[in-house]
Amino acid sequence: MTFKAQIATWALGLTLALLGLAATPQTAGAQQALSADEAKSIAEEAAIYGLPMVMNYSVMYQFAIDTNSSQYKAPFNQISSMASLASPKDTAIVTPNSDTIYSFVWMDLRAEPLVVCVPEIEKSRYYSVQLINLYTYNFDYIGSRTTGNGAGCYVIAGPHWSEDTPNGIDKVIRSSTEFGFAIYRTQVFGPSDLDKAKNVQAGYTVSTLSTHTKTAAPTAAPAVDWMKFDNETAKKDPLSYLAFILQFAPAIGEAEAEQPLRDKFARIGIEAGKPYPSIGLPDDVKSAIAEGLKAGAQKTETKKENVGRVVNGWQISQGLFGDRAMLKDDYLTRAAAALVGLYGNDTAEAFYPLTRKDANGTDLDGSKSDYTLTFPAGELPPVNAFWSVTMYDGKTQLLIENSIDRYLVNSPMLPDLQKNEDGSLTLYIQKEEPTDAKAKANWLPAPDGPIYMVMRLYWPAKAALDGDWQPPGIAPAN
């Protein structure tokens, strides 16, 4: 967990736009050293590698740089908290959850580290601070699962900082990129609990290390001439974004293994911090690059549709999100994960069955059918924290407007839901409000068209991770 809904389709539109790039004078060396076939292959890799990073940059630009953006939150190194649960008005992040309230910090770690402090939080309330670098790897977590609900302060350091752990700091967490993103999720038990959850948010603090330790601040990092992000520019000149981003993601430390890939990208003019293309490219090579980008986009879409395994119509993927060590530089999985839902959690933090189909493999469509989802008695999703089932528009993967402002059903709502006589629980999935009392209580409003649903298990129990528990299939009501 961002970018307007159109950004999710960036990979598909990216290649045709490259055909319109102006030709630059070619060099004899580039012409001799690079064949069209090689250029196509490299461009395919670049499309796959760069997609999540460009999507991530679009979020950073909207949240922390463009003060005129409708999604602007706060400047770098300042925390911004949302006082309400996600709604259809929130369009920056696809497949947002509406179980928790969010806080955000875009971190500039160039001059010095940040210190992130959290208050003591009641043990019954789940919270997490997901730390994401420019590659979109989850490089660490602070929260209920990893550090507990006690108070603590944590240093978030960039790739060039190597000092000792300061006094009073519980842990030093290192980012391999100079900018990073912290997403705070604070559980809300229901509308009446919102004020208490907001009080928890108010206890989150962020400061530079020098401010925290009351020492002299280091020399400020140089100002950045940010590359403006908008859809049209991204379509016309997408590889310029990748080259721009790479200057803040040095191939050192854990990223050192990327250097051969960076050298390969340089052969088609993608070099960190340099205008794209950084070398002259003949027309046949430019055409081959466009073909390679298209192939990479198509491969990513195919991977997205086939990640994991299908159980009762639900697509279940483990290992789709994580750190570099877990993903093992599998850039295709990283790209597909971004299209599934940017900023997804590690499987150990949250487990995400998702579906567009019923138990028979037929596409879900609220304009054609009503549906039911029944959890047998004693077989609700097994979690250490809580679970939810969220409805999205199948076209945009955004929350949908409905008459009761209900976008999900989750475990904190169980006291208000009505079980069947055998102890099972049935959710009624349809666009029109039911007239039956039980169905009305258990109604999950659907769009008037394609449906996309995500089940979230926060801090999933072993039975979910091992596959001993499986999500039940969705059935047509008629």
PyMOL commands that set and color helices and strands:
alter all, ss='L'
color gray80, all
select helices_A, chain A and resi 5-18+28-33+36-65+191-202+209-213+231-236+238-246+253-266+283-305+324-327+331-341+411-416+437-441+462-466
alter helices_A, ss='H'
color red, helices_A
select strands_A, chain A and resi 80-81+100-108+114-118+127-133+138-143+152-157+171-174+179-187+205-208+309-311+314-316+350-351+354-355+371-375+383-393+408-410+425-430+443-445+451-460+474-476
alter strands_A, ss='S'
color yellow, strands_A
deselect
rebuild
show_as cartoon
